Amino acid sequence: MPLITVSMFPGRTDEQKRALVEKVTDAFLETCGGNREGVWVMIDEVPGEHWGVGGKRTVD
């Protein structure tokens, strides 16, 4: 059972998240094979103030 985690800023619609889960699942199956029902995708919405790049917070 693969578990694919996507971390991103909040703000996408439910429709966008559904499409993301579908396309990530499709990409995994096309690349690695397997069973669609066995692919798990977790969306982790992380507030901007909890991200950092290059030693600095992305939102100040």
N, C-alpha and C positions, 0 to 999 in steps of 0.2 A: 504494500500500500504506500505509494508515494504521497508525501504531503508537501505541497508547494505553498510557500508563504510569500505574499505580496505586501510590502510595507509602502504606504503612501499617505499623503496629506488627506484629511477628511474633505468632503465636499462633492464627491461624485454621487450621481443619482443611483437608485436601486437598479434601474435599467442598465446603466453603465457597468455596474458591478456584476450583474448577471452576464452581460456580454463578455466581460473580462474573464470570469470564471470559465465560460464556455470556450473561449479562444485559448486560454492557457491550457486547459484540458486537451483541446484538439492538438495544440503544439506538442505537448508531452507525448500523446499517443502516436502522432506522426513521426516523432523523433525516436522514441524509446519503445513503442509498442505497449501492449498491456490491455487491460480491461477498463473501459470508461467508468464503471461503477466503483473501481478501486482507486481512482485518482481523486485525492482530496486537495482543495484549494482553500487557503485561509487568507482573508483580507484583513490586514492589521492597519487600522487608520490611526496614525500617530500625529498628534498636534504639531504644528510648525515649530513651536518653542522647544520641542523635544528632539529636534534634528540638529545635526552639526556637520559641517563640511570644511575641510582644511583648517581644523582647529577653531572654528568660529560657529556660533549658532546661526542657523539660516534665517531666523526671525528674531529681531530685537525691537 
